[in-house]
Amino acid sequence: MGTVTTPDGTTIFYKDWGPRDGQPIVFHHGWPLSADDWDNQMLFFLSQGYRVIAHDRRGHGRSGQTASGHEMDTYAADVAALTGALDLRGAVHVGHSTGGGEAARYVARAEPGRVAKAVLVGAVPPVMVKSESNPGGLPIEVFDGFRAALAANRAQFFIDVPSGPFYGFNRPGAEVSQGLIDNWWRQGMTGAANAHYECIKAFSETDFTEDLKKIDVPVLVAHGTDDQIVPYEDSAPLTVKLLKHGTLKTYEGYPHGMLSTHPDVLNRDILEFIKS
């Protein structure tokens, strides 16, 4: 464990496990979680000889709670501060959900040699909110509802999301894990309400089209067809079309939180992509 301080004085918490000379894998968590959401993947890739790093986004987890900076440009700049402080080169950046957007923006702007590959899992790019240019997106009222529920009773909202659509536990016959629900709530409640509130705009309204076009390293785009948070049709297929070196892998019936519900499958596929 460690911290880095960004140019605006924000403290970013991170985990850094494994051999210093191992290829780095940097994990970017989803909203409103923390680096802890990657524990399964970090242990798996650590066992494969990689150096694994995961940070808490500003306002999330154990990182500093700030009044500003809760948007994608600052998130990506914070990652640049972390990778610069650790002098990571040839890294693989793996982002889930909001973290997929953060990873895409960082990778598109990264210094030459810093990034070897990227993986976007259930990720928010190209853009989530519905508009004339994105008719398949979700109406802004959906995200207004998120904000209203968070402001009214964040603790209850952070039970309802993982108990229902995030892991697909609202589907008939779903094998519900109370541990996953409780851990989601724990991670969420550790962070700052203002950061979580403002991050809803960041993950839903940011357009990553130009970022995706700029990325010149291989990218694996992994997405479940039963993703109730980031609908498959308005994300993964569109993202792959914008990438220069994109590979789409579709998971039939998998939910948004498939990294936690199906870690053995996802870990194996990510490892295969990294080694290819």
C-alpha positions as CSV (number, residue, x, y, z in Angstrom):
1,M,0.0,0.0,0.0
2,G,1.1,3.6,-0.6
3,T,-0.1,7.0,-1.7
4,V,0.9,9.6,-4.3
5,T,0.1,13.3,-4.2
6,T,-1.3,14.8,-7.3
7,P,-0.4,18.4,-8.5
8,D,-3.5,19.8,-6.8
9,G,-2.6,18.2,-3.5
10,T,-5.0,15.2,-3.6
11,T,-3.8,12.0,-2.0
12,I,-4.4,8.9,-4.1
13,F,-4.3,5.6,-2.3
14,Y,-3.0,2.6,-4.2
15,K,-2.0,-1.1,-3.8
16,D,1.2,-2.3,-5.5
17,W,1.9,-6.1,-5.2
18,G,4.3,-8.4,-7.0
19,P,7.8,-8.3,-8.5
20,R,9.1,-4.8,-9.4
21,D,10.4,-6.3,-12.7
22,G,7.1,-8.0,-13.6
23,Q,4.9,-6.5,-16.3
24,P,2.5,-4.1,-14.6
25,I,-1.2,-4.5,-14.7
26,V,-3.1,-1.4,-13.5
27,F,-6.8,-1.8,-12.5
28,H,-9.4,1.0,-12.7
29,H,-12.5,0.4,-10.5
30,G,-16.1,1.2,-11.2
31,W,-18.5,3.6,-9.5
32,P,-18.7,4.0,-6.4
33,L,-16.2,1.4,-5.5
34,S,-12.5,1.2,-4.7
35,A,-9.3,-0.8,-5.5
36,D,-10.8,-3.6,-3.3
37,D,-13.2,-4.5,-6.1
38,W,-10.2,-6.0,-7.9
39,D,-9.0,-8.3,-5.1
40,N,-9.8,-11.5,-7.1
41,Q,-8.1,-10.3,-10.2
42,M,-5.1,-8.9,-8.3
43,L,-4.5,-12.2,-6.5
44,F,-4.9,-14.2,-9.8
45,F,-2.5,-12.1,-11.8
46,L,-0.1,-11.9,-8.9
47,S,0.1,-15.7,-9.0
48,Q,0.9,-15.5,-12.7
49,G,4.0,-13.3,-12.0
50,Y,2.6,-9.9,-12.8
51,R,3.0,-6.7,-10.8
52,V,-0.5,-5.7,-9.9
53,I,-1.6,-2.1,-9.1
54,A,-5.0,-0.7,-8.2
55,H,-5.8,2.8,-6.9
56,D,-8.8,4.4,-5.2
57,R,-10.2,7.2,-7.5
58,R,-10.2,10.6,-5.8
59,G,-13.2,10.8,-3.5
60,H,-13.5,7.0,-3.4
61,G,-12.2,4.5,-0.9
62,R,-9.1,5.7,1.0
63,S,-8.1,8.5,-1.4
64,G,-8.6,12.2,-0.5
65,Q,-12.0,13.6,-0.4
66,T,-12.0,16.7,-2.6
67,A,-14.4,19.5,-3.4
68,S,-13.6,19.4,-7.1
69,G,-12.0,17.3,-9.8
70,H,-14.7,14.7,-10.1
71,E,-14.6,14.4,-13.9
72,M,-12.7,12.3,-16.4
73,D,-9.9,14.7,-17.3
74,T,-8.8,14.9,-13.7
75,Y,-9.3,11.2,-13.1
76,A,-7.0,10.5,-16.0
77,A,-4.5,13.1,-14.8
78,D,-4.5,11.3,-11.4
79,V,-3.7,8.1,-13.1
80,A,-0.9,9.8,-14.9
81,A,0.5,11.0,-11.6
82,L,0.4,7.5,-10.2
83,T,2.0,5.8,-13.2
84,G,4.6,8.6,-13.4
85,A,5.5,8.2,-9.7
86,L,5.9,4.5,-10.1
87,D,7.5,4.9,-13.5
88,L,5.3,2.2,-15.0
89,R,6.2,1.2,-18.5
90,G,4.7,-1.4,-20.8
91,A,1.7,-1.6,-18.5
92,V,-1.7,-3.2,-19.2
93,H,-4.6,-1.1,-18.1
94,V,-7.8,-2.9,-17.1
95,G,-10.9,-0.8,-16.5
96,H,-14.4,-1.8,-15.4
97,S,-17.5,0.4,-15.9
98,T,-16.5,4.0,-15.0
99,G,-13.0,2.7,-14.7
100,G,-13.2,1.7,-18.3
101,G,-13.8,5.3,-19.2
102,E,-11.0,6.5,-17.0
103,A,-8.7,3.9,-18.5
104,A,-9.6,4.9,-22.1
105,R,-9.0,8.6,-21.4
106,Y,-5.6,7.9,-19.7
107,V,-4.4,5.5,-22.4
108,A,-5.4,7.9,-25.2
109,R,-3.2,10.6,-23.5
110,A,-0.4,8.4,-22.0
111,E,3.3,9.1,-22.7
112,P,4.8,6.8,-25.3
113,G,6.0,3.5,-23.8
114,R,3.8,3.7,-20.7
115,V,1.0,1.4,-22.1
116,A,1.2,-1.9,-23.9
117,K,-2.5,-3.0,-24.0
118,A,-5.8,-2.2,-22.4
119,V,-8.9,-4.1,-21.4
120,L,-12.4,-2.5,-21.1
121,V,-14.9,-4.6,-19.2
122,G,-18.6,-3.6,-19.0
123,A,-17.2,-0.1,-19.7
124,V,-19.1,3.2,-20.2
125,P,-17.5,4.3,-23.6
126,P,-18.3,5.6,-26.1
127,V,-21.1,7.5,-24.2
128,M,-24.0,6.4,-22.1
129,V,-26.6,9.2,-22.1
130,K,-29.1,9.4,-24.9
131,S,-28.8,12.2,-27.5
132,E,-29.4,12.9,-31.1
133,S,-26.0,11.5,-31.9
134,N,-26.5,8.6,-29.5
135,P,-30.1,7.5,-29.9
136,G,-29.6,4.2,-28.3
137,G,-28.4,5.7,-25.0
138,L,-30.2,5.9,-21.7
139,P,-32.4,8.9,-21.1
140,I,-30.9,11.6,-18.8
141,E,-33.8,10.9,-16.4
142,V,-32.2,7.6,-15.5
143,F,-29.1,9.3,-14.2
144,D,-31.2,12.0,-12.6
145,G,-32.9,9.2,-10.7
146,F,-29.5,7.9,-9.6
147,R,-28.6,11.3,-8.2
148,A,-32.0,11.7,-6.4
149,A,-31.7,8.2,-4.8
150,L,-28.1,8.9,-3.7
151,A,-29.0,12.2,-2.2
152,A,-32.1,10.9,-0.5
153,N,-30.6,7.8,1.2
154,R,-27.2,6.8,-0.1
155,A,-26.9,3.9,2.3
156,Q,-30.1,2.3,1.0
157,F,-29.3,3.0,-2.6
158,F,-25.9,1.3,-2.1
159,I,-27.8,-1.8,-1.0
160,D,-30.4,-1.7,-3.8
161,V,-27.9,-1.5,-6.7
162,P,-25.8,-4.6,-5.9
163,S,-28.8,-6.5,-4.7
164,G,-30.4,-6.0,-8.0
165,P,-29.1,-4.9,-11.4
166,F,-25.3,-4.7,-10.8
167,Y,-24.7,-8.4,-10.4
168,G,-28.0,-9.6,-12.0
169,F,-29.2,-10.8,-8.7
170,N,-32.7,-9.6,-9.7
171,R,-32.9,-12.2,-12.4
172,P,-34.9,-15.4,-11.9
173,G,-32.7,-18.3,-10.6
174,A,-29.7,-16.0,-9.9
175,E,-27.3,-17.3,-7.3
176,V,-27.2,-14.4,-4.9
177,S,-24.0,-13.7,-2.9
178,Q,-24.6,-11.7,0.2
179,G,-20.9,-11.2,0.6
180,L,-20.7,-9.4,-2.8
181,I,-23.6,-7.2,-1.8
182,D,-22.1,-6.3,1.6
183,N,-18.7,-5.7,0.1
184,W,-20.2,-3.3,-2.6
185,W,-22.0,-1.4,0.2
186,R,-18.8,-1.3,2.3
187,Q,-16.7,0.1,-0.5
188,G,-19.3,2.6,-1.5
189,M,-19.9,4.0,1.9
190,T,-16.2,4.5,2.5
191,G,-16.1,7.2,-0.2
192,A,-17.5,10.7,-0.3
193,A,-21.1,11.4,-1.2
194,N,-20.2,14.5,-3.2
195,A,-17.7,12.6,-5.3
196,H,-20.2,9.8,-6.0
197,Y,-22.9,12.3,-6.9
198,E,-20.7,14.2,-9.3
199,C,-19.2,11.0,-10.8
200,I,-22.7,10.1,-12.1
201,K,-22.3,12.9,-14.6
202,A,-18.8,11.9,-15.4
203,F,-19.6,8.3,-16.2
204,S,-22.9,9.0,-18.0
205,E,-22.3,12.2,-20.0
206,T,-18.6,12.0,-21.0
207,D,-18.1,11.2,-24.7
208,F,-15.1,9.0,-25.2
209,T,-15.3,8.8,-29.0
210,E,-12.1,10.8,-29.7
211,D,-10.2,9.0,-27.0
212,L,-11.1,5.6,-28.5
213,K,-10.0,6.8,-31.9
214,K,-6.6,7.9,-30.6
215,I,-5.7,4.7,-28.8
216,D,-3.1,2.8,-30.8
217,V,-2.4,-0.2,-28.6
218,P,-4.5,-3.5,-28.7
219,V,-7.7,-3.3,-26.7
220,L,-9.9,-6.1,-25.5
221,V,-13.5,-5.1,-25.1
222,A,-15.4,-7.5,-22.9
223,H,-19.1,-7.1,-22.2
224,G,-22.1,-9.2,-20.9
225,T,-25.3,-9.2,-22.9
226,D,-27.4,-9.0,-19.7
227,D,-25.6,-5.9,-18.5
228,Q,-28.4,-3.8,-16.8
229,I,-26.1,-0.9,-16.0
230,V,-24.3,-0.3,-19.2
231,P,-26.4,-1.8,-22.0
232,Y,-24.4,-4.0,-24.3
233,E,-25.7,-2.7,-27.7
234,D,-24.9,0.9,-26.9
235,S,-21.4,0.2,-25.6
236,A,-19.1,-2.7,-26.7
237,P,-20.0,-3.0,-30.4
238,L,-19.7,0.8,-30.9
239,T,-16.5,1.0,-28.9
240,V,-14.8,-1.7,-31.0
241,K,-15.7,0.1,-34.2
242,L,-13.9,3.2,-33.0
243,L,-10.7,1.4,-31.9
244,K,-7.7,0.9,-34.3
245,H,-6.9,-2.5,-32.7
246,G,-10.0,-3.6,-30.9
247,T,-11.2,-7.1,-30.1
248,L,-14.7,-7.7,-28.9
249,K,-15.6,-10.6,-26.6
250,T,-19.2,-11.0,-25.8
251,Y,-20.5,-13.0,-22.7
252,E,-24.0,-14.3,-23.2
253,G,-26.2,-13.6,-20.2
254,Y,-23.4,-12.2,-18.0
255,P,-24.2,-9.1,-15.8
256,H,-22.5,-5.8,-15.3
257,G,-20.5,-7.1,-12.4
258,M,-19.3,-10.2,-14.2
259,L,-15.7,-9.8,-13.0
260,S,-17.1,-10.8,-9.6
261,T,-19.8,-13.3,-10.6
262,H,-17.6,-15.1,-13.2
263,P,-14.0,-14.3,-12.2
264,D,-12.5,-17.6,-13.4
265,V,-13.8,-17.0,-16.9
266,L,-12.8,-13.3,-17.1
267,N,-9.4,-13.8,-15.5
268,R,-8.5,-16.6,-18.0
269,D,-9.6,-14.5,-21.0
270,I,-7.8,-11.4,-19.9
271,L,-4.6,-13.4,-19.3
272,E,-4.9,-15.0,-22.8
273,F,-5.3,-11.5,-24.3
274,I,-2.3,-10.1,-22.3
275,K,-0.1,-13.0,-23.5
276,S,-1.2,-12.9,-27.1
